[in-house]
Every structure is written in C-alpha cells, then in structure tokens.
Amino acid sequence: MKKLLVIILLLQGCAWSTTDRALFTTFAITHTVDTFQTREILDNDRWEEINPILKDMNSNEATIAMFAGLGLVYLIADLLPQKYRTPFLGGTVAISVWGVANNFSNGVQFKF
C-alpha cells in the first residue's frame, strides 16, 4: 500500500497548479491515515464504523474500497477544469481531516 500511495503522488497532474498538487498530497496523506484508522475500527469491537458503505465490510475489503476512492478522487480532480479543481480538492481535504480528527477524538489509533 505504501508503494501505491507513492505512485499516486508521483503521477499527480503535471498541468495542476502548485496549490492543487499540495491539496491532493494533503488529501492522500489524510485519507491514508483514515484508511488505517478504519482498519482499526473494523478489527475492534470497541468502535463502530459510521460510513454506511464500509460498515459491513471486513478491514481488507474496506482498505481496497478506500484506496479505490483515493484513485477516484484523483481521476475526478484531473478531469475538472482548474477553476473547479481547487475547491473540489479543498473539500476532500476538509472531509478527510474531519474524519481523522473524529476518529482520533474517539480514541482510534493510527498504525502504519
């Protein structure tokens, strides 16, 4: 998984602005942390996953789904005109940071 993250980060759109590349990198990092927190949630009876898409999956299935989501965000961002790309990526960062912070506030650890 670490290699996949590195490949995605290296393949960021060359036509993207510096801001867009920074936003996507931030999203990819926080989304990866969220993915590992989700694995911890699904492997532990102490917490309950609130994402309706992931809650009935095992941790391996959820990991695959979340990395597919990372790729989908990249694809959508790459297809968007620059005018819409920056707000879109900013929104994905906000959602991802919220998820990680929420998990952390509930005691979910991050193990890489």
C-alpha positions in Angstrom: 0.0 0.0 0.0 2.9 2.4 0.7 4.1 1.9 -2.9 0.6 2.6 -4.3 0.5 5.9 -2.4 3.9 6.9 -3.6 2.9 6.1 -7.2 -0.3 8.1 -7.0 1.6 11.1 -5.5 4.2 10.9 -8.3 1.6 10.8 -11.0 -0.2 14.0 -10.0 -1.2 16.0 -13.0 1.6 17.9 -14.5 -0.8 20.7 -15.5 -2.0 21.1 -12.0 -1.2 24.2 -10.0 1.2 24.0 -7.1 -1.9 24.6 -4.8 -3.8 21.7 -6.4 -0.8 19.4 -6.0 -0.4 20.4 -2.4 -4.1 19.8 -1.7 -4.1 16.4 -3.4 -1.0 15.4 -1.4 -2.6 16.5 1.8 -5.8 14.6 0.9 -3.8 11.5 0.0 -2.0 11.5 3.3 -5.0 12.2 5.5 -7.1 9.7 3.5 -4.4 7.1 4.1 -4.4 7.8 7.8 -8.2 7.5 7.7 -7.9 4.1 5.9 -5.7 2.7 8.6 -8.0 4.1 11.3 -10.9 2.4 9.5 -9.0 -0.9 9.6 -8.5 -0.4 13.3 -12.2 0.3 13.8 -13.4 -2.7 11.8 -10.9 -5.1 13.5 -12.0 -3.9 17.0 -15.4 -4.3 18.7 -14.7 -1.1 20.7 -15.9 1.2 17.9 -18.5 1.2 15.2 -17.8 2.3 11.6 -20.3 5.1 10.7 -19.6 5.1 6.9 -22.6 3.1 5.5 -20.5 1.9 2.6 -17.7 0.5 4.7 -19.6 -0.6 7.9 -20.5 -4.1 6.6 -17.0 -4.8 5.0 -14.1 -6.6 6.6 -10.9 -4.5 7.0 -9.3 -5.8 3.9 -12.3 -5.0 1.7 -12.6 -1.6 3.3 -8.9 -0.9 2.6 -9.4 -1.8 -1.1 -12.5 0.4 -1.3 -10.8 3.4 0.3 -7.8 3.2 -2.0 -10.2 2.9 -4.9 -11.8 6.1 -3.5 -8.4 7.8 -3.5 -7.9 6.9 -7.2 -11.5 8.1 -8.0 -10.8 11.5 -6.3 -7.6 11.8 -8.4 -9.5 11.0 -11.6 -12.3 13.4 -10.9 -9.8 16.2 -9.9 -7.8 15.6 -13.1 -10.9 15.8 -15.3 -12.2 19.0 -13.6 -11.2 22.4 -15.1 -8.7 24.2 -12.8 -11.4 26.6 -11.8 -13.3 23.8 -10.0 -10.4 21.5 -9.1 -9.1 23.7 -6.3 -12.4 23.9 -4.4 -13.1 20.2 -5.0 -9.7 19.2 -3.6 -10.1 21.6 -0.7 -13.4 19.9 0.1 -11.9 16.5 0.0 -9.1 17.6 2.4 -11.7 19.1 4.8 -13.8 15.9 4.8 -10.7 13.7 5.3 -9.2 15.9 8.1 -12.6 15.8 9.8 -12.7 12.0 9.6 -9.2 11.6 11.0 -9.8 14.1 13.8 -13.2 12.5 14.7 -11.6 9.0 14.8 -8.7 10.3 16.9 -11.1 12.1 19.4 -12.8 8.7 19.8 -9.5 7.0 20.7 -8.8 5.3 17.3 -5.1 4.7 16.9 -3.2 5.1 13.7 -0.8 2.2 12.9 1.1 2.3 9.6 
